[in-house]
Amino acid sequence: MEREAAWGGSPESVQYRPAKGVFVGLLAFCALILVLTGFFFWYIPSVGLTNIHPALPAVFGIGLAAIILIFVAGAVGLSLAIIKGKDIFLSYKFRGILIKFFLPLMVMVGGLLRIPRIKIEQSFIEINNQLVRGMGKRFRPERILILMPHCIQYMDCKIKVTQNVKNCVGCGKCEIGELVGLSEEFGIDLFVSTGGTIARRKVYDKRPDAIVAVACERDLTSGIQDAYPLPVFAIVNKRPQGYCISTGVDVAIVKDALRDCLPKNRH
C-alpha cells in the first residue's frame, strides 16, 4: 500500500511535534498562579476570621496550604516525569490532576500568551501516553477497545464499515484493512466511529478497561478527559488532505500501543 510519507497537510493541519518544554513551562506557570491565588484567598478572609477566633486564620491557612501542596506536588512530579521521560515517584497517579485541573488552566493561560491550543494538546497527548505507560497495567484483549474515526476510510469507498468493520474488502486504499487484520490478530474489538457522541456511546456500552484511540488533537484531548479514569493511548492521525478528509494512521504505532496494553505473553 502506497501512502505519502510526508505530512503535506493543509495550512490548518499542524504537524505533530509535541513540545514538552512549552508544556512544562506552562505547568510551572500555572502552579505559580495557583500559589498566588491561594495566598490571596487565605489573606483576605483571614482578616475577618480573626474577629471570630484568633486561631481560625492559621487553621484555614493550613487547610488551604495542604490543598495547594497536593496540586503543586502533582505539577512537580509531572514535570520531572516529562523531563526524565519516565515515571518519577508514581507520577502517573497525578494524571487525574493534569486532565481535570491543569489542562483547562493551561489552555486558558496559553491563550493569553498566544500559544496555539493545538500545540498544548499535542504535548498533552504525548505526556498522557507516557503516564499511561507508567501505570504498567496489562489488560486482556477482550477488555481493550480500538477506536478509529470514520474519516480514516477512503473517501470514495462505497462500503460502510461504521456498523461492521469486517465489511472492509481490504483494497489497500486506506488503513482499515490493516487495522481489521490487527484486531483479528490480537482478538481486540475495533470500532469505526462517525463522531464523538457515537464513540462515547460505544465506550459506555462496552465498558473497556483500556482504549487505543486515533483522531485529531482536539477530539483526542476531549476524549481523554471524558474517558478518565480509563487509560487511553492516544494516537494523532495523519492529515495529508487536511482535517476529516481521507486521514490516515501509522499502523505500526497502533500495534505498539496494543502491545503496551496486552500481557507480554500475548504479543
C-alpha angles and dihedrals in degrees: 000000000000115000130166110263093198121076096236092169131160121271087264092053105087114202114249105254109141110207106208092180092061090048093051090047092052091046091053092046091051090049089053091050088051092053093048092046090049091052090050092050090049098046099048098050093039090070091061095037090060089065090057097045131341092229097053097084090055093047092047091046094051092050093047092045091052091054093047091047091057092053094043090048088052091051092048093046092048092047092052091048091050093048094045094041093227142074113292122190093341090305091167087074088069091059090103092054089050094048101041103032117014099040096059090044092048092050089052093047091043089055091053090049091046094243108153110252091225091061091053089048092050092052091045091053092050092048092045090056090049091052093046090053088048089061088069093208123152126202138200113255093245089056094057126084127200112207121196130178116241090234088074088074118093105274097232096041113130095200118097113223100165091088097038123007090198088073085079112111094201098240091161097234090117137012097259092098093052091047091051088052090049093051091050092047093055098029093240127146114250120199128184109206129203092207149342095278092054091046091052090049090052091051090048093049097044097036095202125192093226138014133209106199134184121196143109120300096262095051093044092051094050090043093054090050093048095045096048127156086032111093110245124193101206122203121187113226127234115250110192090159098034131259122347096357120108093322121180145202137213101249091199090062090050089051092051090051091052091050089054089055100043128078109265092246090060097059 
